[in-house]
Structure formats: C-alpha cells, structure tokens
Amino acid sequence: MVKVVIADRMGKGQNVAKGVEAAEGTAVVVPGMGADMRLGDVMQEENADLGISFCGSGGAGALTAANKYGYPERHGMRSIDEGVTAINDGKIVLGFGFLDQEELGKRIVETYLKKYGSQ
C-alpha cells in the first residue's frame, strides 16, 4: 500500500486524498494553515512513500522536506502530467501550485505503483 502525505499551505488537500484512496493508497492530510512546511516531518513520522506539497509557488514545502531529510524532490509543477513525470524520474516529494484535484492523487499513486509495485 502506498502512503501519501498531502500538505497544503491553506490547509486543504482533501480532493487529492480522495484520488489517493480511489487508487487504493493511504492518504494523510496534514491539517492547518502552513501545513506544507511540515511535509517532511509528517512523512518521517508516517514512514510515507510519497509527499505532495501545495503552495502558491509550488516549492516551499517540497524544498524544505528535501533540505531537511534528503528526499528527492521536484517543485514548481503546475500540472498532473508534470507530477507523473517526476515520479517516473524517481522523485518522491512533489511540489505543486494549488492543484487540489482528485485526478492528481489517483494518477500519482497509479504511476508510483506502476514504477515500484505495491511493495
């Protein structure tokens, strides 16, 4: 089972979580404003496979997680296809502009499972 931590600057992420769960993953939504800055910490606590960060720039939470814990990341993404490409390139922390869409969660988990299997 793929565990995905979702951290949104504005405390959202519920739609992405629905997509993660639709693809039979486990979603952990970090609550509260500024949640993106806690992405790496929660990934560590939850022993997560993937992390998704949302903020205006699409970078702060992903860069913080990468700098603090060494996670391979890609940030500044604005589309689902960019996220799919990042997973295929071996990234596990994904930084997006605000993109709380169910399809994003679903496709990210499907891509991860296709690349790495269910482990």
Stockholm file with secondary structure:
# STOCKHOLM 1.0

chainA/1-119         MVKVVIADRMGKGQNVAKGVEAAEGTAVVVPGMGADMRLGDVMQEENADLGISFCGSGGAGALTAANKYGYPERHGMRSIDEGVTAINDGKIVLGFGFLDQEELGKRIVETYLKKYGSQ
#=GR chainA/1-119 SS CCEEEEEETTSCCHHHHHHHHHTTCEEEEECSTTGGGGHHHHHHHHTCSEEEEECSSSCHHHHHHHHHHCCCEEEEECSHHHHHHHHHTTCCEEEESSCCCHHHHHHHHHHHHHHHCCC
#=GC SS_cons         CCEEEEEETTSCCHHHHHHHHHTTCEEEEECSTTGGGGHHHHHHHHTCSEEEEECSSSCHHHHHHHHHHCCCEEEEECSHHHHHHHHHTTCCEEEESSCCCHHHHHHHHHHHHHHHCCC
//
